[in-house]
Amino acid sequence: MDEWEIPDDVRLSPRERLALQLIEADLRQDRRLVHRMRPARRMARTSRGMWLPLAVLLLAGASVFVAVMGIRTSHPALLWCFALLWPLTLLQAFRLLCRTVRRRASGGRVTPWL
């Protein structure tokens, strides 16, 4: 039996049933709650969760490549590309760090590679 199910031997008064229906109606109108409670979305959330680490890895690789090539050639366009890529890389790395800390603090599963 689910923790939210009412056993068959428990009877609610009409007033209690009405209060329960009003509470359930209010909860159904909360879009964030409805979105988080959908079980089909949990699989999409785990696959979506892999894009941020991949983006950080690719941005870091591109930043290092552009920085090294910019230093070796002293070409201004490469140095400007690095100047644009590096803050974006740091921002995404900070988002990844915050997500990891939030998961660890809430007792959730942290990906094994972190």
Contact map, one row per residue, 1 for C-alpha under 8 A:
111010000000000000000000000000000000000000000000000000000000000000000000000000000000000000000000000000000000000000
111110000000000000000000000000000000000000000000000000000000000000000000000000000000000000000000000000000000000000
111110000000000000000000000000000000000000000000000000000000000000000000000000000000000000000000000000000000000000
011111000000000000000000000000000000000000000000000000000000000000000000000000000000000000000000000000000000000000
111111100000000000000000000000000000000000000000000000000000000000000000000000000000000000000000000000000000000000
000111110100000000000000000000000000000000000000000000000000000000000000000000000000000000000000000000000000000000
000011111100000000000000000000000000000000000000000000000000000000000000000000000000000000000000000000000000000000
000001111110000000000000000000000000000000000000000000000000000000000000000000000000000000000000000000000000000000
000000111110000000000000000000000000000000000000000000000000000000000000000000000000000000000000000000000000000000
000001111111000000000000000000000000000000000000000000000000000000000000000000000000000000000000000000000000000000
000000011111100000000000000000000000000000000000000000000000000000000000000000000000000000000000000000000000000000
000000000111111110000000000000000000000000000000000000000000000000000000000000000000000000000000000000000000000000
000000000011111110000000000000000000000000000000000000000000000000000000000000000000000000000000000000000000000000
000000000001111111000000000000000000000000000000000000000000000000000000000000000000000000000000000000000000000000
000000000001111111100000000000000000000000000000000000000000000000000000000000000000000000000000000000000000000000
000000000001111111110000000000000000000000000000000000000000000000000000000000000000000000000000000000000000000000
000000000001111111111000000000000000000000000000000000000000000000000000000000000000000000000000000000000000000000
000000000000011111111100000000000000000000000000000000000000000000000000000000000000000000000000000000000000000000
000000000000001111111110000000000000000000000000000000000000000000000000000000000000000000000000000000000000000000
000000000000000111111111000000000000000000000000000000000000000000000000000000000000000000000000000000000000000000
000000000000000011111111100000000000000000000000000000000000000000000000000000000000000000000000000000000000000000
000000000000000001111111110000000000000000000000000000000000000000000000000000000000000000000000000000000000000000
000000000000000000111111111000000000000000000000000000000000000000000000000000000000000000000000000000000000000000
000000000000000000011111111100000000000000000000000000000000000000000000000000000000000000000000000000000000000000
000000000000000000001111111110000000000000000000000000000000000000000000000000000000000000000000000000000000000000
000000000000000000000111111111000000000000000000000000000000000000000000000000000000000000000000000000000000000000
000000000000000000000011111111001100000000000000000000000000000000000000000000000000000000000000000000000000000000
000000000000000000000001111111101100000000000000000000000000000000000000000000000000000000000000000000000000000000
000000000000000000000000111111100100000000000000000000000000000000000000000000000000000000000000000000000000000000
000000000000000000000000011111111100000000000000000000000000000000000000000000000000000000000000000000000000000000
000000000000000000000000000111111110000000000000000000000000000000000000000000000000000000000000000000000000000000
000000000000000000000000000001111111000000000000000000000000000000000000000000000000000000000000000000000000000000
000000000000000000000000001101111111100000000000000000000000000000000000000000000000000000000000000000000000000000
000000000000000000000000001111111111110000000000000000000000000000000000000000000000000000000000000000000000000000
000000000000000000000000000000111111110010000000000000000000000000000000000000000000000000000000000000000000000000
000000000000000000000000000000011111110010000000000000000000000000000000000000000000000000000000000000000000000000
000000000000000000000000000000001111111000000000000000000000000000000000000000000000000000000000000000000000000000
000000000000000000000000000000000111111111000000000000000000000000000000000000000000000000000000000000000000000000
000000000000000000000000000000000000111111100000000000000000000000000000000000000000000000000000000000000000000000
000000000000000000000000000000000000011111110000000000000000000000000000000000000000000000000000000000000000000000
000000000000000000000000000000000011011111111000000000000000000000000000000000000000000000000000000000000000000000
000000000000000000000000000000000000011111111100000000000000000000000000000000000000000000000000000000000000000000
000000000000000000000000000000000000001111111110000000000000000000000000000000000000000000000000000000000000000000
000000000000000000000000000000000000000111111111000000000000000000000000000000000000000000000000000000000000000000
000000000000000000000000000000000000000011111111100000000000000000000000000000000000000000000000000000000000000000
000000000000000000000000000000000000000001111111110000000000000000000000000000000000000000000000000000000000000000
000000000000000000000000000000000000000000111111111000000000000000000000000000000000000000000000000000000000000000
000000000000000000000000000000000000000000011111111000000000000000000000000000000000000000000000000000000000000000
000000000000000000000000000000000000000000001111111110000000000000000000000000000000000000000000000000000000000000
000000000000000000000000000000000000000000000111111111000000000000000000000000000000000000000000000000000000000000
000000000000000000000000000000000000000000000011111111100000000000000000000000000000000000000000000000000000000000
000000000000000000000000000000000000000000000000111111110000000000000000000000000000000000010001000000000000000000
000000000000000000000000000000000000000000000000111111111000000000000000000000000000000000000001000000000000000000
000000000000000000000000000000000000000000000000011111111100000000000000000000000000000000000000000000000000000000
000000000000000000000000000000000000000000000000001111111110000000000000000000000000000000010000000000000000000000
000000000000000000000000000000000000000000000000000111111111000000000000000000000000000010011000000000000000000000
000000000000000000000000000000000000000000000000000011111111100000000000000000000000000000000000000000000000000000
000000000000000000000000000000000000000000000000000001111111110000000000000000000000000000000000000000000000000000
000000000000000000000000000000000000000000000000000000111111111000000000000000000000110110000000000000000000000000
000000000000000000000000000000000000000000000000000000011111111100000000000000000000010010000000000000000000000000
000000000000000000000000000000000000000000000000000000001111111110000000000000000000000000000000000000000000000000
000000000000000000000000000000000000000000000000000000000111111111000000000000000000100000000000000000000000000000
000000000000000000000000000000000000000000000000000000000011111111100000000000000100110010000000000000000000000000
000000000000000000000000000000000000000000000000000000000001111111110000000000000000000000000000000000000000000000
000000000000000000000000000000000000000000000000000000000000111111111000000000000000000000000000000000000000000000
000000000000000000000000000000000000000000000000000000000000011111111100000001101100000000000000000000000000000000
000000000000000000000000000000000000000000000000000000000000001111111110000001100100000000000000000000000000000000
000000000000000000000000000000000000000000000000000000000000000111111111000000000000000000000000000000000000000000
000000000000000000000000000000000000000000000000000000000000000011111111110001000000000000000000000000000000000000
000000000000000000000000000000000000000000000000000000000000000001111111111111100100000000000000000000000000000000
000000000000000000000000000000000000000000000000000000000000000000111111111000100000000000000000000000000000000000
000000000000000000000000000000000000000000000000000000000000000000011111110000000000000000000000000000000000000000
000000000000000000000000000000000000000000000000000000000000000000001111111000000000000000000000000000000000000000
000000000000000000000000000000000000000000000000000000000000000000001111111101100000000000000000000000000000000000
000000000000000000000000000000000000000000000000000000000000000000000110111111100000000000000000000000000000000000
000000000000000000000000000000000000000000000000000000000000000000000100011111110000000000000000000000000000000000
000000000000000000000000000000000000000000000000000000000000000000000100001111111000000000000000000000000000000000
000000000000000000000000000000000000000000000000000000000000000001101100011111111100000000000000000000000000000000
000000000000000000000000000000000000000000000000000000000000000001100110011111111110000000000000000000000000000000
000000000000000000000000000000000000000000000000000000000000000000000000000111111111000000000000000000000000000000
000000000000000000000000000000000000000000000000000000000000000001000000000011111111100000000000000000000000000000
000000000000000000000000000000000000000000000000000000000000001001100100000001111111110000000000000000000000000000
000000000000000000000000000000000000000000000000000000000000000000000000000000111111111000000000000000000000000000
000000000000000000000000000000000000000000000000000000000000000000000000000000011111111100000000000000000000000000
000000000000000000000000000000000000000000000000000000000010011000000000000000001111111110000000000000000000000000
000000000000000000000000000000000000000000000000000000000011001000000000000000000111111111000000000000000000000000
000000000000000000000000000000000000000000000000000000000000000000000000000000000011111111100000000000000000000000
000000000000000000000000000000000000000000000000000000000010000000000000000000000001111111110000000000000000000000
000000000000000000000000000000000000000000000000000000010011001000000000000000000000111111111000000000000000000000
000000000000000000000000000000000000000000000000000000000000000000000000000000000000011111111100000000000000000000
000000000000000000000000000000000000000000000000000000000000000000000000000000000000001111111110000000000000000000
000000000000000000000000000000000000000000000000000100110000000000000000000000000000000111111111000000000000000000
000000000000000000000000000000000000000000000000000000010000000000000000000000000000000011111111100000000000000000
000000000000000000000000000000000000000000000000000000000000000000000000000000000000000001111111110000000000000000
000000000000000000000000000000000000000000000000000000000000000000000000000000000000000000111111111000000000000000
000000000000000000000000000000000000000000000000000110000000000000000000000000000000000000011111111100000000000000
000000000000000000000000000000000000000000000000000000000000000000000000000000000000000000001111111110000000000000
000000000000000000000000000000000000000000000000000000000000000000000000000000000000000000000111111111000000000000
000000000000000000000000000000000000000000000000000000000000000000000000000000000000000000000011111111100000000000
000000000000000000000000000000000000000000000000000000000000000000000000000000000000000000000001111111110000010001
000000000000000000000000000000000000000000000000000000000000000000000000000000000000000000000000111111111000000000
000000000000000000000000000000000000000000000000000000000000000000000000000000000000000000000000011111111100000000
000000000000000000000000000000000000000000000000000000000000000000000000000000000000000000000000001111111111110000
000000000000000000000000000000000000000000000000000000000000000000000000000000000000000000000000000111111111110000
000000000000000000000000000000000000000000000000000000000000000000000000000000000000000000000000000011111111000000
000000000000000000000000000000000000000000000000000000000000000000000000000000000000000000000000000001111111000000
000000000000000000000000000000000000000000000000000000000000000000000000000000000000000000000000000000111111100000
000000000000000000000000000000000000000000000000000000000000000000000000000000000000000000000000000000111111110000
000000000000000000000000000000000000000000000000000000000000000000000000000000000000000000000000000000110011111000
000000000000000000000000000000000000000000000000000000000000000000000000000000000000000000000000000100110001111101
000000000000000000000000000000000000000000000000000000000000000000000000000000000000000000000000000000000000111111
000000000000000000000000000000000000000000000000000000000000000000000000000000000000000000000000000000000000011111
000000000000000000000000000000000000000000000000000000000000000000000000000000000000000000000000000000000000001111
000000000000000000000000000000000000000000000000000000000000000000000000000000000000000000000000000100000000011111
